[in-house]
């Protein structure tokens, strides 16, 4: 019997416009007949990043704007 993969929970911060891409991708998948969860979208994105060359990875990361770490202030 194969050993179960350990599941890890985490939290993160990202700009709202980037976060909305997750919903857009989920809707595109649903339109194609595939239901996905938010975590599956993020895991697929990580898989794509992992397949990049080092130069392409650094280029993709370099295009992100830096964010302050921690929780956003309450409005």
C-alpha positions as CSV (number, residue, x, y, z in Angstrom):
1,X,0.0,0.0,0.0
2,X,1.6,3.4,-1.0
3,X,2.3,5.8,1.8
4,X,0.0,8.8,2.0
5,X,1.4,12.2,1.0
6,X,1.6,14.6,3.9
7,X,-0.8,17.6,3.4
8,X,0.5,21.0,4.5
9,X,-1.7,24.1,5.2
10,X,-0.3,27.6,4.6
11,X,-1.5,31.2,4.1
12,X,-0.2,33.9,1.9
13,X,-0.8,37.4,0.7
14,X,-1.2,38.6,-2.9
15,X,-2.7,41.6,-4.7
16,X,-6.4,41.4,-5.3
17,X,-6.1,41.6,-9.1
18,X,-3.7,38.6,-9.1
19,X,-5.9,36.7,-6.7
20,X,-8.8,37.2,-9.1
21,X,-6.9,35.3,-11.7
22,X,-7.6,32.1,-9.7
23,X,-11.4,32.6,-10.2
24,X,-10.8,33.3,-13.9
25,X,-8.8,30.1,-14.3
26,X,-11.4,28.1,-12.4
27,X,-14.2,29.5,-14.7
28,X,-12.2,28.6,-17.8
29,X,-11.7,25.1,-16.5
30,X,-15.4,24.8,-15.7
31,X,-16.3,26.0,-19.2
32,X,-14.0,23.2,-20.5
33,X,-15.9,20.7,-18.4
34,X,-13.3,20.3,-15.6
35,X,-14.1,21.4,-12.0
36,X,-11.0,22.5,-10.1
37,X,-10.3,23.8,-6.6
38,X,-8.3,26.9,-5.8
39,X,-5.5,24.6,-4.4
40,X,-5.4,22.7,-7.7
41,X,-5.0,25.9,-9.7
42,X,-2.1,26.9,-7.4
43,X,-0.5,23.5,-7.6
44,X,-0.7,23.5,-11.4
45,X,0.9,26.9,-11.5
46,X,3.7,25.7,-9.2
47,X,4.2,22.7,-11.5
48,X,4.6,25.0,-14.5
49,X,7.1,27.2,-12.6
50,X,9.1,24.2,-11.6
51,X,9.4,23.1,-15.2
52,X,11.0,26.5,-16.3
53,X,14.7,27.0,-16.8
54,X,16.5,28.9,-14.1
55,X,16.6,32.0,-16.3
56,X,12.9,31.9,-17.2
57,X,12.0,31.3,-13.5
58,X,14.1,34.3,-12.4
59,X,12.5,36.4,-15.2
60,X,9.0,35.4,-14.1
61,X,9.7,36.2,-10.5
62,X,11.3,39.4,-11.4
63,X,8.1,40.6,-13.1
64,X,6.2,40.5,-9.8
65,X,5.9,43.7,-7.7
66,X,7.3,43.3,-4.2
67,X,4.7,43.1,-1.3
68,X,4.9,43.8,2.3
69,X,4.8,40.6,4.3
70,X,2.2,40.0,7.0
71,X,-1.5,40.6,7.2
72,X,-3.0,43.6,5.5
73,X,-4.4,46.4,7.8
74,X,-8.1,46.2,8.7
75,X,-10.1,48.8,6.9
